[in-house]
Amino acid sequence: MIYPEAINAESFQPKIGERCVECMKDLGRGLRIELNNMAKRLGMKFIGFNPTERKVSVELKGKGVTYTLEEFMEKFRKSSMQSGTFG
């Protein structure tokens, strides 16, 4: 599980000393799997990730929605804090 606070969204590099998934460096399959897991926890269906534009596409209540990576991670962070589960 990726911890959103362990990701520096500006550079996609982990903060020193924080837990992070190694695949964040190449933005590959591992990142998409983690974004999918995050979307599921938010009650959404993951559609895809555009690394060039840093946008996450999800389906919410039957409609496609696109968030910037920062917005999506903030939404996940808030949801996790409210529910008291983080990981």
Biopython code that builds the backbone (N, CA, C, O; Angstrom):
import numpy as np
from Bio.PDB.StructureBuilder import StructureBuilder

atoms = [
    (1, "MET", "N", (0.834, -1.179, 0.000)),
    (1, "MET", "CA", (0.000, 0.000, 0.000)),
    (1, "MET", "C", (0.878, 1.241, 0.000)),
    (1, "MET", "O", (1.806, 1.343, 0.803)),
    (2, "ILE", "N", (0.605, 2.158, -0.865)),
    (2, "ILE", "CA", (1.332, 3.424, -0.895)),
    (2, "ILE", "C", (0.713, 4.360, 0.122)),
    (2, "ILE", "O", (-0.507, 4.506, 0.180)),
    (3, "TYR", "N", (1.533, 4.979, 0.902)),
    (3, "TYR", "CA", (1.059, 6.003, 1.824)),
    (3, "TYR", "C", (1.192, 7.342, 1.123)),
    (3, "TYR", "O", (2.306, 7.747, 0.793)),
    (4, "PRO", "N", (0.088, 8.042, 0.886)),
    (4, "PRO", "CA", (0.134, 9.291, 0.125)),
    (4, "PRO", "C", (1.125, 10.306, 0.649)),
    (4, "PRO", "O", (1.733, 11.031, -0.138)),
    (5, "GLU", "N", (1.307, 10.379, 1.969)),
    (5, "GLU", "CA", (2.246, 11.362, 2.486)),
    (5, "GLU", "C", (3.694, 10.997, 2.181)),
    (5, "GLU", "O", (4.586, 11.829, 2.342)),
    (6, "ALA", "N", (3.937, 9.767, 1.743)),
    (6, "ALA", "CA", (5.291, 9.343, 1.420)),
    (6, "ALA", "C", (5.670, 9.693, -0.010)),
    (6, "ALA", "O", (6.786, 9.404, -0.442)),
    (7, "ILE", "N", (4.764, 10.307, -0.745)),
    (7, "ILE", "CA", (5.022, 10.634, -2.134)),
    (7, "ILE", "C", (5.121, 12.131, -2.295)),
    (7, "ILE", "O", (4.227, 12.876, -1.895)),
    (8, "ASN", "N", (6.205, 12.559, -2.880)),
    (8, "ASN", "CA", (6.344, 13.969, -3.227)),
    (8, "ASN", "C", (5.754, 14.103, -4.614)),
    (8, "ASN", "O", (6.412, 13.755, -5.595)),
    (9, "ALA", "N", (4.530, 14.598, -4.724)),
    (9, "ALA", "CA", (3.812, 14.635, -5.995)),
    (9, "ALA", "C", (4.505, 15.504, -7.041)),
    (9, "ALA", "O", (4.273, 15.331, -8.237)),
    (10, "GLU", "N", (5.349, 16.431, -6.607)),
    (10, "GLU", "CA", (6.047, 17.289, -7.561)),
    (10, "GLU", "C", (7.041, 16.497, -8.412)),
    (10, "GLU", "O", (7.135, 16.715, -9.620)),
    (11, "SER", "N", (7.765, 15.601, -7.801)),
    (11, "SER", "CA", (8.818, 14.895, -8.522)),
    (11, "SER", "C", (8.592, 13.389, -8.590)),
    (11, "SER", "O", (9.384, 12.681, -9.213)),
    (12, "PHE", "N", (7.527, 12.880, -7.961)),
    (12, "PHE", "CA", (7.244, 11.452, -7.881)),
    (12, "PHE", "C", (8.362, 10.701, -7.175)),
    (12, "PHE", "O", (8.532, 9.502, -7.396)),
    (13, "GLN", "N", (9.116, 11.375, -6.344)),
    (13, "GLN", "CA", (10.184, 10.736, -5.586)),
    (13, "GLN", "C", (9.739, 10.613, -4.133)),
    (13, "GLN", "O", (9.054, 11.500, -3.624)),
    (14, "PRO", "N", (10.114, 9.535, -3.460)),
    (14, "PRO", "CA", (9.723, 9.384, -2.068)),
    (14, "PRO", "C", (10.444, 10.385, -1.185)),
    (14, "PRO", "O", (11.571, 10.784, -1.479)),
    (15, "LYS", "N", (9.793, 10.790, -0.103)),
    (15, "LYS", "CA", (10.463, 11.608, 0.892)),
    (15, "LYS", "C", (11.411, 10.705, 1.654)),
    (15, "LYS", "O", (11.099, 9.538, 1.894)),
    (16, "ILE", "N", (12.537, 11.218, 2.027)),
    (16, "ILE", "CA", (13.547, 10.429, 2.726)),
    (16, "ILE", "C", (12.987, 9.934, 4.059)),
    (16, "ILE", "O", (12.395, 10.692, 4.827)),
    (17, "GLY", "N", (13.191, 8.648, 4.308)),
    (17, "GLY", "CA", (12.772, 8.055, 5.559)),
    (17, "GLY", "C", (11.315, 7.634, 5.611)),
    (17, "GLY", "O", (10.880, 7.085, 6.623)),
    (18, "GLU", "N", (10.553, 7.869, 4.566)),
    (18, "GLU", "CA", (9.141, 7.504, 4.551)),
    (18, "GLU", "C", (8.967, 6.189, 3.791)),
    (18, "GLU", "O", (9.766, 5.861, 2.914)),
    (19, "ARG", "N", (7.913, 5.438, 4.135)),
    (19, "ARG", "CA", (7.623, 4.192, 3.431)),
    (19, "ARG", "C", (7.110, 4.509, 2.036)),
    (19, "ARG", "O", (6.271, 5.395, 1.873)),
    (20, "CYS", "N", (7.603, 3.798, 1.027)),
    (20, "CYS", "CA", (7.192, 4.058, -0.351)),
    (20, "CYS", "C", (7.386, 2.789, -1.178)),
    (20, "CYS", "O", (8.196, 1.928, -0.833)),
    (21, "VAL", "N", (6.652, 2.687, -2.244)),
    (21, "VAL", "CA", (6.790, 1.574, -3.164)),
    (21, "VAL", "C", (7.834, 1.951, -4.205)),
    (21, "VAL", "O", (7.771, 3.041, -4.774)),
    (22, "GLU", "N", (8.782, 1.076, -4.458)),
    (22, "GLU", "CA", (9.888, 1.372, -5.361)),
    (22, "GLU", "C", (9.432, 1.697, -6.778)),
    (22, "GLU", "O", (10.122, 2.422, -7.495)),
    (23, "CYS", "N", (8.290, 1.176, -7.188)),
    (23, "CYS", "CA", (7.819, 1.389, -8.553)),
    (23, "CYS", "C", (7.417, 2.833, -8.820)),
    (23, "CYS", "O", (7.167, 3.188, -9.972)),
    (24, "MET", "N", (7.346, 3.671, -7.804)),
    (24, "MET", "CA", (6.975, 5.072, -8.018)),
    (24, "MET", "C", (7.976, 5.765, -8.927)),
    (24, "MET", "O", (7.633, 6.747, -9.587)),
    (25, "LYS", "N", (9.194, 5.276, -8.972)),
    (25, "LYS", "CA", (10.217, 5.935, -9.779)),
    (25, "LYS", "C", (9.952, 5.779, -11.274)),
    (25, "LYS", "O", (10.225, 6.700, -12.043)),
    (26, "ASP", "N", (9.429, 4.637, -11.696)),
    (26, "ASP", "CA", (9.222, 4.423, -13.129)),
    (26, "ASP", "C", (7.771, 4.605, -13.564)),
    (26, "ASP", "O", (7.465, 4.481, -14.750)),
    (27, "LEU", "N", (6.878, 4.895, -12.628)),
    (27, "LEU", "CA", (5.465, 5.103, -12.938)),
    (27, "LEU", "C", (4.873, 3.969, -13.760)),
    (27, "LEU", "O", (4.078, 4.198, -14.671)),
    (28, "GLY", "N", (5.259, 2.776, -13.439)),
    (28, "GLY", "CA", (4.826, 1.621, -14.213)),
    (28, "GLY", "C", (3.597, 0.934, -13.660)),
    (28, "GLY", "O", (2.725, 1.547, -13.043)),
    (29, "ARG", "N", (3.565, -0.355, -13.903)),
    (29, "ARG", "CA", (2.422, -1.182, -13.548)),
    (29, "ARG", "C", (2.113, -1.122, -12.056)),
    (29, "ARG", "O", (0.948, -1.093, -11.660)),
    (30, "GLY", "N", (3.142, -1.105, -11.241)),
    (30, "GLY", "CA", (2.945, -1.067, -9.792)),
    (30, "GLY", "C", (2.166, 0.157, -9.333)),
    (30, "GLY", "O", (1.311, 0.063, -8.452)),
    (31, "LEU", "N", (2.461, 1.297, -9.929)),
    (31, "LEU", "CA", (1.739, 2.516, -9.582)),
    (31, "LEU", "C", (0.272, 2.393, -9.967)),
    (31, "LEU", "O", (-0.612, 2.792, -9.209)),
    (32, "ARG", "N", (0.019, 1.845, -11.136)),
    (32, "ARG", "CA", (-1.361, 1.681, -11.581)),
    (32, "ARG", "C", (-2.128, 0.725, -10.662)),
    (32, "ARG", "O", (-3.311, 0.934, -10.391)),
    (33, "ILE", "N", (-1.467, -0.297, -10.197)),
    (33, "ILE", "CA", (-2.098, -1.228, -9.251)),
    (33, "ILE", "C", (-2.446, -0.498, -7.964)),
    (33, "ILE", "O", (-3.542, -0.674, -7.431)),
    (34, "GLU", "N", (-1.536, 0.314, -7.462)),
    (34, "GLU", "CA", (-1.806, 1.057, -6.229)),
    (34, "GLU", "C", (-2.909, 2.090, -6.424)),
    (34, "GLU", "O", (-3.751, 2.266, -5.543)),
    (35, "LEU", "N", (-2.916, 2.776, -7.566)),
    (35, "LEU", "CA", (-3.988, 3.734, -7.849)),
    (35, "LEU", "C", (-5.336, 3.018, -7.936)),
    (35, "LEU", "O", (-6.356, 3.545, -7.493)),
    (36, "ASN", "N", (-5.330, 1.820, -8.508)),
    (36, "ASN", "CA", (-6.549, 1.006, -8.571)),
    (36, "ASN", "C", (-7.045, 0.678, -7.161)),
    (36, "ASN", "O", (-8.238, 0.791, -6.876)),
    (37, "ASN", "N", (-6.131, 0.274, -6.285)),
    (37, "ASN", "CA", (-6.505, -0.047, -4.906)),
    (37, "ASN", "C", (-7.052, 1.180, -4.186)),
    (37, "ASN", "O", (-8.024, 1.086, -3.436)),
    (38, "MET", "N", (-6.425, 2.330, -4.417)),
    (38, "MET", "CA", (-6.893, 3.568, -3.788)),
    (38, "MET", "C", (-8.294, 3.917, -4.290)),
    (38, "MET", "O", (-9.157, 4.315, -3.506)),
    (39, "ALA", "N", (-8.518, 3.768, -5.592)),
    (39, "ALA", "CA", (-9.829, 4.074, -6.178)),
    (39, "ALA", "C", (-10.902, 3.163, -5.583)),
    (39, "ALA", "O", (-11.999, 3.620, -5.262)),
    (40, "LYS", "N", (-10.589, 1.888, -5.436)),
    (40, "LYS", "CA", (-11.551, 0.950, -4.857)),
    (40, "LYS", "C", (-11.942, 1.373, -3.451)),
    (40, "LYS", "O", (-13.117, 1.314, -3.088)),
    (41, "ARG", "N", (-10.968, 1.797, -2.660)),
    (41, "ARG", "CA", (-11.254, 2.218, -1.285)),
    (41, "ARG", "C", (-12.106, 3.480, -1.252)),
    (41, "ARG", "O", (-12.792, 3.745, -0.265)),
    (42, "LEU", "N", (-12.063, 4.258, -2.333)),
    (42, "LEU", "CA", (-12.880, 5.466, -2.434)),
    (42, "LEU", "C", (-14.241, 5.184, -3.070)),
    (42, "LEU", "O", (-15.050, 6.096, -3.237)),
    (43, "GLY", "N", (-14.494, 3.921, -3.424)),
    (43, "GLY", "CA", (-15.761, 3.559, -4.054)),
    (43, "GLY", "C", (-15.807, 3.904, -5.529)),
    (43, "GLY", "O", (-16.885, 4.121, -6.081)),
    (44, "MET", "N", (-14.652, 3.958, -6.174)),
    (44, "MET", "CA", (-14.547, 4.308, -7.590)),
    (44, "MET", "C", (-13.950, 3.137, -8.361)),
    (44, "MET", "O", (-13.389, 2.212, -7.774)),
    (45, "LYS", "N", (-14.078, 3.191, -9.676)),
    (45, "LYS", "CA", (-13.443, 2.211, -10.549)),
    (45, "LYS", "C", (-12.308, 2.922, -11.280)),
    (45, "LYS", "O", (-12.525, 3.939, -11.939)),
    (46, "PHE", "N", (-11.101, 2.383, -11.159)),
    (46, "PHE", "CA", (-9.932, 2.973, -11.806)),
    (46, "PHE", "C", (-10.001, 2.731, -13.308)),
    (46, "PHE", "O", (-10.221, 1.603, -13.747)),
    (47, "ILE", "N", (-9.815, 3.786, -14.096)),
    (47, "ILE", "CA", (-9.808, 3.667, -15.552)),
    (47, "ILE", "C", (-8.384, 3.730, -16.086)),
    (47, "ILE", "O", (-7.988, 2.889, -16.894)),
    (48, "GLY", "N", (-7.613, 4.713, -15.645)),
    (48, "GLY", "CA", (-6.243, 4.817, -16.133)),
    (48, "GLY", "C", (-5.492, 5.990, -15.547)),
    (48, "GLY", "O", (-6.049, 6.831, -14.841)),
    (49, "PHE", "N", (-4.189, 6.022, -15.867)),
    (49, "PHE", "CA", (-3.307, 7.090, -15.395)),
    (49, "PHE", "C", (-2.505, 7.608, -16.567)),
    (49, "PHE", "O", (-1.913, 6.823, -17.308)),
    (50, "ASN", "N", (-2.475, 8.931, -16.749)),
    (50, "ASN", "CA", (-1.687, 9.568, -17.796)),
    (50, "ASN", "C", (-0.467, 10.195, -17.134)),
    (50, "ASN", "O", (-0.583, 11.250, -16.510)),
    (51, "PRO", "N", (0.712, 9.560, -17.259)),
    (51, "PRO", "CA", (1.900, 10.089, -16.580)),
    (51, "PRO", "C", (2.383, 11.416, -17.158)),
    (51, "PRO", "O", (3.000, 12.206, -16.443)),
    (52, "THR", "N", (2.117, 11.676, -18.433)),
    (52, "THR", "CA", (2.552, 12.929, -19.046)),
    (52, "THR", "C", (1.819, 14.114, -18.433)),
    (52, "THR", "O", (2.430, 15.128, -18.096)),
    (53, "GLU", "N", (0.504, 13.975, -18.292)),
    (53, "GLU", "CA", (-0.303, 15.048, -17.725)),
    (53, "GLU", "C", (-0.541, 14.880, -16.232)),
    (53, "GLU", "O", (-1.138, 15.747, -15.593)),
    (54, "ARG", "N", (-0.068, 13.746, -15.664)),
    (54, "ARG", "CA", (-0.227, 13.421, -14.249)),
    (54, "ARG", "C", (-1.687, 13.474, -13.837)),
    (54, "ARG", "O", (-2.048, 14.142, -12.868)),
    (55, "LYS", "N", (-2.529, 12.756, -14.589)),
    (55, "LYS", "CA", (-3.964, 12.725, -14.321)),
    (55, "LYS", "C", (-4.431, 11.290, -14.118)),
    (55, "LYS", "O", (-3.974, 10.360, -14.783)),
    (56, "VAL", "N", (-5.359, 11.143, -13.174)),
    (56, "VAL", "CA", (-5.943, 9.846, -12.847)),
    (56, "VAL", "C", (-7.393, 9.869, -13.308)),
    (56, "VAL", "O", (-8.145, 10.777, -12.953)),
    (57, "SER", "N", (-7.788, 8.876, -14.096)),
    (57, "SER", "CA", (-9.168, 8.770, -14.563)),
    (57, "SER", "C", (-9.859, 7.642, -13.818)),
    (57, "SER", "O", (-9.336, 6.532, -13.716)),
    (58, "VAL", "N", (-11.044, 7.944, -13.298)),
    (58, "VAL", "CA", (-11.833, 6.967, -12.554)),
    (58, "VAL", "C", (-13.290, 7.072, -12.978)),
    (58, "VAL", "O", (-13.707, 8.046, -13.605)),
    (59, "GLU", "N", (-14.054, 6.046, -12.622)),
    (59, "GLU", "CA", (-15.493, 6.060, -12.846)),
    (59, "GLU", "C", (-16.164, 6.185, -11.495)),
    (59, "GLU", "O", (-15.890, 5.408, -10.581)),
    (60, "LEU", "N", (-17.048, 7.171, -11.372)),
    (60, "LEU", "CA", (-17.761, 7.419, -10.132)),
    (60, "LEU", "C", (-19.237, 7.541, -10.440)),
    (60, "LEU", "O", (-19.653, 8.442, -11.169)),
    (61, "LYS", "N", (-20.028, 6.640, -9.890)),
    (61, "LYS", "CA", (-21.478, 6.623, -10.114)),
    (61, "LYS", "C", (-21.814, 6.599, -11.604)),
    (61, "LYS", "O", (-22.727, 7.290, -12.056)),
    (62, "GLY", "N", (-21.070, 5.801, -12.355)),
    (62, "GLY", "CA", (-21.340, 5.628, -13.779)),
    (62, "GLY", "C", (-20.807, 6.713, -14.692)),
    (62, "GLY", "O", (-21.034, 6.667, -15.901)),
    (63, "LYS", "N", (-20.101, 7.692, -14.138)),
    (63, "LYS", "CA", (-19.569, 8.782, -14.956)),
    (63, "LYS", "C", (-18.058, 8.845, -14.823)),
    (63, "LYS", "O", (-17.512, 8.619, -13.743)),
    (64, "GLY", "N", (-17.385, 9.153, -15.922)),
    (64, "GLY", "CA", (-15.945, 9.298, -15.916)),
    (64, "GLY", "C", (-15.527, 10.614, -15.300)),
    (64, "GLY", "O", (-16.080, 11.668, -15.617)),
    (65, "VAL", "N", (-14.548, 10.546, -14.416)),
    (65, "VAL", "CA", (-14.031, 11.732, -13.744)),
    (65, "VAL", "C", (-12.509, 11.682, -13.836)),
    (65, "VAL", "O", (-11.901, 10.622, -13.682)),
    (66, "THR", "N", (-11.902, 12.843, -14.089)),
    (66, "THR", "CA", (-10.453, 12.917, -14.149)),
    (66, "THR", "C", (-9.958, 13.878, -13.080)),
    (66, "THR", "O", (-10.439, 15.006, -12.970)),
    (67, "TYR", "N", (-8.995, 13.419, -12.299)),
    (67, "TYR", "CA", (-8.372, 14.226, -11.249)),
    (67, "TYR", "C", (-6.898, 14.371, -11.568)),
    (67, "TYR", "O", (-6.308, 13.502, -12.209)),
    (68, "THR", "N", (-6.297, 15.476, -11.119)),
    (68, "THR", "CA", (-4.839, 15.527, -11.154)),
    (68, "THR", "C", (-4.370, 14.539, -10.092)),
    (68, "THR", "O", (-5.123, 14.207, -9.176)),
    (69, "LEU", "N", (-3.154, 14.078, -10.207)),
    (69, "LEU", "CA", (-2.632, 13.121, -9.236)),
    (69, "LEU", "C", (-2.695, 13.706, -7.831)),
    (69, "LEU", "O", (-3.039, 13.001, -6.882)),
    (70, "GLU", "N", (-2.369, 14.976, -7.690)),
    (70, "GLU", "CA", (-2.385, 15.623, -6.381)),
    (70, "GLU", "C", (-3.801, 15.652, -5.795)),
    (70, "GLU", "O", (-3.985, 15.383, -4.608)),
    (71, "GLU", "N", (-4.799, 15.977, -6.618)),
    (71, "GLU", "CA", (-6.189, 16.008, -6.150)),
    (71, "GLU", "C", (-6.646, 14.612, -5.708)),
    (71, "GLU", "O", (-7.291, 14.457, -4.671)),
    (72, "PHE", "N", (-6.302, 13.608, -6.507)),
    (72, "PHE", "CA", (-6.710, 12.241, -6.205)),
    (72, "PHE", "C", (-6.087, 11.770, -4.897)),
    (72, "PHE", "O", (-6.757, 11.162, -4.063)),
    (73, "MET", "N", (-4.811, 12.054, -4.728)),
    (73, "MET", "CA", (-4.131, 11.640, -3.501)),
    (73, "MET", "C", (-4.677, 12.389, -2.291)),
    (73, "MET", "O", (-4.796, 11.806, -1.214)),
    (74, "GLU", "N", (-5.011, 13.660, -2.444)),
    (74, "GLU", "CA", (-5.600, 14.423, -1.343)),
    (74, "GLU", "C", (-6.971, 13.858, -0.974)),
    (74, "GLU", "O", (-7.309, 13.760, 0.206)),
    (75, "LYS", "N", (-7.750, 13.492, -1.977)),
    (75, "LYS", "CA", (-9.071, 12.887, -1.738)),
    (75, "LYS", "C", (-8.903, 11.578, -0.961)),
    (75, "LYS", "O", (-9.651, 11.311, -0.021)),
    (76, "PHE", "N", (-7.926, 10.767, -1.354)),
    (76, "PHE", "CA", (-7.661, 9.509, -0.657)),
    (76, "PHE", "C", (-7.194, 9.776, 0.770)),
    (76, "PHE", "O", (-7.645, 9.114, 1.705)),
    (77, "ARG", "N", (-6.307, 10.726, 0.940)),
    (77, "ARG", "CA", (-5.777, 11.065, 2.261)),
    (77, "ARG", "C", (-6.912, 11.489, 3.194)),
    (77, "ARG", "O", (-6.987, 11.030, 4.333)),
    (78, "LYS", "N", (-7.793, 12.367, 2.708)),
    (78, "LYS", "CA", (-8.918, 12.830, 3.531)),
    (78, "LYS", "C", (-9.849, 11.674, 3.896)),
    (78, "LYS", "O", (-10.295, 11.566, 5.038)),
    (79, "SER", "N", (-10.136, 10.821, 2.932)),
    (79, "SER", "CA", (-11.008, 9.674, 3.170)),
    (79, "SER", "C", (-10.394, 8.734, 4.201)),
    (79, "SER", "O", (-11.092, 8.234, 5.084)),
    (80, "SER", "N", (-9.105, 8.496, 4.091)),
    (80, "SER", "CA", (-8.419, 7.601, 5.017)),
    (80, "SER", "C", (-8.391, 8.175, 6.419)),
    (80, "SER", "O", (-8.557, 7.446, 7.396)),
    (81, "MET", "N", (-8.184, 9.465, 6.521)),
    (81, "MET", "CA", (-8.156, 10.111, 7.833)),
    (81, "MET", "C", (-9.538, 10.083, 8.486)),
    (81, "MET", "O", (-9.648, 9.874, 9.695)),
    (82, "GLN", "N", (-10.585, 10.290, 7.698)),
    (82, "GLN", "CA", (-11.948, 10.288, 8.230)),
    (82, "GLN", "C", (-12.365, 8.909, 8.716)),
    (82, "GLN", "O", (-13.025, 8.772, 9.746)),
    (83, "SER", "N", (-11.970, 7.889, 7.961)),
    (83, "SER", "CA", (-12.371, 6.534, 8.329)),
    (83, "SER", "C", (-11.464, 5.934, 9.390)),
    (83, "SER", "O", (-11.795, 4.915, 9.995)),
    (84, "GLY", "N", (-10.315, 6.570, 9.615)),
    (84, "GLY", "CA", (-9.395, 6.078, 10.631)),
    (84, "GLY", "C", (-8.530, 4.929, 10.179)),
    (84, "GLY", "O", (-7.820, 4.328, 10.986)),
    (85, "THR", "N", (-8.581, 4.610, 8.875)),
    (85, "THR", "CA", (-7.745, 3.533, 8.341)),
    (85, "THR", "C", (-6.735, 4.126, 7.382)),
    (85, "THR", "O", (-7.061, 4.982, 6.559)),
    (86, "PHE", "N", (-5.525, 3.666, 7.498)),
    (86, "PHE", "CA", (-4.481, 4.197, 6.624)),
    (86, "PHE", "C", (-3.517, 3.092, 6.272)),
    (86, "PHE", "O", (-2.410, 3.045, 6.809)),
    (87, "GLY", "N", (-3.904, 2.214, 5.393)),
    (87, "GLY", "CA", (-3.015, 1.147, 4.987)),
    (87, "GLY", "C", (-3.710, -0.114, 4.999)),
    (87, "GLY", "O", (-3.120, -1.147, 4.681)),
]
sb = StructureBuilder()
sb.init_structure("model")
sb.init_model(0)
sb.init_chain("A")
sb.init_seg("    ")
for serial, (resi, resn, name, xyz) in enumerate(atoms, 1):
    if name == "N":
        sb.init_residue(resn, " ", resi, " ")
    sb.init_atom(name, np.array(xyz, "f"), 0.0, 1.0, " ", f" {name:<3s}", serial, name[0])
structure = sb.get_structure()
